[in-house]
Amino acid sequence: MSYEQFDRWRHTALTTQPDVTVVIPAYNEQHRIVPTIASIAAHMAASGRTWELIVADDGSTDGTPVAVAALGWANLRVVTSGRNEGKGAAVRRGLGVANGRAVLFADADCSTPIDELDPMLERLEAGADIVIGSRMADGAETAHKSAARHLFSDALRLVVSATLRVGVRDTQCGFKLFDREVAHALADSLTIDGFSFDLEVLHLARRWGLTVAEHPVAWFDAPGSTVDPTRESIRFVRDIARIRWRGLTGVHPRSMPEGRVAAQPAGDLEPMRLAVVTPVPPSMTTLNEYGAHLVAALASKPEVGELIVLHDDLPAGSDRPEREEQVRPVAAWRFGSWTNVVRIARALRRERPDAVLFNLQFATFGNGRVAAALGLLAPAVARWMGIPTVVLLHNLVDTVDLRQAGYARNGLLVRMYTLIGRSLTRVVLAADRVAVTIPAYVDILRDRYGASNVYLAPHGVFETANHDVSIPDGPRQILTFGKFGTYKRVDTVIEAYRLVLAAGFSDVELVIAGSDAATTPGYLESVERANDDLPGLRFTGYVDEDDVESVFRSASMVVFPYTTTTGSSGPLHQAGSYGRAAVLPAIGDLLELIRDEGFTAEEFDVDDSMSMAGAITRLLEDDGHRDQIAAQNAAAASALPLTDIVDWHLSHLAALSTTP
Amino acid sequence: MSITTPLSPTLDAVTPNAVRAPRRFDTHNARAVGHLLAQQDTGRSGQLVLDGSDVVFADRDAVGMLVATGLGRADGLRIEHPSLALQITLELLGHELAPMERAA
């Protein structure tokens, strides 16, 4: 019976809130984590509880996230930053996306057997906020613990007891159980990235007046630890000082942050009437496709009772977005208009949604500076009207090369627009909360703008990831995809393609899929005319949503001829979704995005056709290398479906809409 | 602090002559299990028998020992009463149990 339960669990996604989320932080655990997952899965299947598993990868370099994602289980998620930040950061990431009523974090080596969970759950249900596994409590058992490890842990315990009041005997056991609301509050408040995050957990629990129960556990030392005791000891002492300092200076909240209403069972909440301000196809405005997927993902959630899509006026004669059971499209603003803030305010006053989500980048409301800037006042106005407001902001002026992106042509204008852009950023930050897609953006908004209402919500992928990295027979297609003419220019990729042909590759084609950017009409047509002699070069024009998959699946790799970025790259996520290798420019925040989200790519120097040709050639010459990149991207894509990201937005929106 | 959780393999009382794998079957006791299996009287069948009903965790070293001992060979090693944890571990590590073993 249990095997059937396990089999059903791994093949069928949960539709209700799970009883338990198990979070396993992992750094280079490919050798140890699979048996641990098996042990946990067996126990949970037999327990009859509904549960989900989250592996919080900490930038492993041994393929751990790929190996785990390759299991393909319906209720297993891999969350990763792509960087080795520390165990605390990984646990924090896992706790933040946990859906279970109770959230367990358990080490990847299964040093504490999973059956210790059952009595700990009983104590949680009896009223504890946190139940920690303890190797020091009466009744605990330890085995195979080396003398050096004994000495190490005893010394740390002495240091902790002398410097930090946490009220428990064993702070470091990697088996702790949280009430979900507490887990989310901790995810929002913890600051220590390394191993001493446990101390910060207990320090905050004491500060917030939470009930912490110690439960004696069995503990078995498992060989293969990736911890460096010397380095961690130094960090440990340093982190204790940080924790004390953050307590004194008010960085740590004095009381537990409230408002993660999703902490309540989803079924207990009234469905929301949610408005989304976004462009949607057939509008050609940037973010239109993202907007369509965002709307679909939101509409699929039981927390959303009605979704009012406040979209831009569509081209004359185009099909209107269809009204569905709970999705009501309303043309509420016009691209390029100076009065969008008034139009949106009127629509919001008429609709009175419980909350509103803006899907924005800086040019969403117009190419003209005035129209774009005035439109960005809309979130602040919405909040002023008393409507809980979240902005999903896809780019920051601080990271955009305004010259390359075509917004300014000389230094004076660059400085002026940067100043204006920063002022507008402050205006956008007047929303209740602002979500950004890259960790570096969170840092910028917190450090440069002093913002405290920012959260990270990765871009997410639209499609179900396809792990098949095989490429079709016939000429190998080199694909580039997007809206071209500004900072995405195909001249370099065409030049690189000529170099590839000159190097003797005859079985290749270059496919340029997409259309002109709104500010550069006629660009692709002129490029096509200038290169009509080039064999194997093909322009597809605008790719309809239904054809996107076949365009990507026909390619052997996807090249991104960007000279700067203005935020996350939708095509990069699509390349991952369709199991395709990527060739990317070495641009700071783009590479950061890749690493943060677990993607990888063959890199080239920006705007350098020779370097780009070299990167393409490396993938053409080595199928194994190409497939390796494609497989990692597919795994990264499967870890970040937009439907999961949307849960994160909804938890913030729900929290705002129920906070008096 | 003493340990009361059974960690060592024992000769099994339920399945005659079978070696009973420990509850936590890992690198610390895999060799001991292998040693007991090597001493097992296989009788006419020539097949070694391991009782896996207690196993709640088996690491790669334990599975490696089982594979080296002859898991999957007709006259190699038979696992009686594999626990769900052992079944899933073997499956995830690419070692299918024979249908009869799974059914057991």
Interface residues (C-beta under 8 A of the other chain):
Chain A: S2 Y3 F6 H31 R32 V34 P35 T36 I37 A38 S39 A41 A42 H43 A45 A46 L71 C110 P113 I114 D115 A140 E141 T142 A143 H144 A218 F220 A222 P223
Chain B: M1 S2 I3 T4 T5 L7 R24 D26 T27 H28 V56 F57 A58 D59 R60 V63 S83 L84 A85 Q87 I88 T89 E91 L92 L93 R102
